[in-house]
Amino acid sequence: LSVVVLSVLFVGGCGGDAVDRPTTVPVKGTVMYEGKPVEGASVAFWTDGSPRAALGITNAQGEFQLTTFESGDGAVPGEHTVTVSKTSGGQKQTETVEVEDLTTFAETDMSQENPAPQKSELPEKYGIQGMTPLRKTVSPDGPNELTIEL
């Protein structure tokens, strides 16, 4: 499901004129859980200084790169609430749905006859914006290479 949401943001167009966008700076990092890198986790940085969250997906080494408006552009400088989630079951996380706009996405039937229930592979508190204890500062001067320990 998280890949689908990211696909909508990336492929469906991010909207807005580049002139109206806040400045972003590159951000990359690593997610670790119990001392091990987490592969396939969705990472989001939330701040009042941006009209949307900066998003990324971790690779096999737990590394991610954030995108807010354009691939790899990073995040708006400042304090961020960070969410990290990873689920298994249900719809395949590797499935990508390409849509031209959100209207088309809303009309796309993505149901399955008997999908398996999704199961969180990380403590759920890290994936909920109002519950996560994770906070990170994005520096306007960089470098922004962050480690997120769960």
Residue pairs with C-beta under 8 A, 6 or more apart in sequence:
1 87
1 90
1 91
1 93
1 118
2 42
2 57
2 85
2 87
2 93
3 57
3 93
3 94
3 95
3 96
4 91
4 95
4 96
4 97
4 110
5 42
6 42
6 55
6 57
7 96
7 97
7 98
7 99
8 97
8 99
8 102
8 105
9 52
9 55
9 67
10 67
10 71
11 98
11 99
12 99
12 100
12 101
12 102
12 105
13 100
13 101
14 52
14 69
14 70
16 51
16 69
18 69
21 69
22 49
22 50
22 51
22 76
23 76
23 77
23 140
24 50
24 54
24 68
24 69
24 73
24 74
24 75
24 76
25 74
25 75
25 77
25 138
25 139
25 140
25 142
25 144
26 65
26 66
26 72
26 73
26 74
26 142
26 143
26 144
27 45
27 54
27 65
27 66
27 74
27 75
27 138
27 144
27 146
28 63
28 64
28 65
28 66
28 144
28 145
28 146
29 43
29 63
29 64
29 144
29 145
29 146
29 147
29 148
30 37
30 58
30 61
30 62
30 63
30 64
30 146
30 147
30 148
31 37
31 38
31 41
31 43
31 58
31 62
31 64
31 84
31 148
31 150
32 38
32 62
32 147
32 148
32 149
32 150
33 122
33 149
33 150
34 150
36 62
37 58
37 60
37 61
37 62
37 63
38 58
38 62
38 84
38 86
38 122
38 150
39 58
39 59
39 60
39 61
39 62
40 57
40 58
40 86
40 93
41 57
41 58
41 62
41 64
41 84
41 85
41 86
41 122
42 55
42 56
42 57
42 83
42 84
42 85
42 86
42 127
43 55
43 56
43 57
43 58
43 64
43 66
43 82
43 83
43 84
43 148
44 53
44 54
44 55
44 56
44 82
44 83
44 84
44 129
45 53
45 54
45 55
45 66
45 75
45 80
45 81
45 82
45 136
45 138
46 53
46 80
46 81
46 82
46 83
46 129
47 75
47 76
47 78
47 79
47 80
47 81
47 138
49 76
49 77
49 78
50 68
50 75
50 76
52 68
52 69
53 68
54 66
54 67
54 68
54 74
54 75
54 76
54 80
55 66
55 67
55 68
56 64
56 65
56 66
56 67
57 64
58 64
65 72
65 74
66 72
66 73
66 74
66 75
67 73
67 74
68 74
68 75
68 76
74 138
74 144
75 138
75 144
76 138
77 138
77 139
77 140
78 137
78 138
79 135
79 136
79 137
80 135
80 136
80 137
80 138
81 129
81 132
81 134
81 135
82 132
82 134
82 135
82 136
82 148
83 126
83 127
83 128
83 129
83 132
83 134
84 122
84 126
84 127
84 132
84 134
84 148
84 150
85 120
85 122
85 124
85 126
85 127
86 120
86 121
86 122
87 93
87 118
87 119
87 120
87 121
88 118
88 119
88 121
89 115
89 116
89 117
89 118
89 119
90 115
90 116
90 117
90 118
91 110
91 112
91 115
97 105
97 108
97 110
99 105
99 108
120 127
122 150
123 150
124 131
125 131
125 132
125 133
126 132
126 134
126 150
134 148
134 150
136 146
136 148
138 144
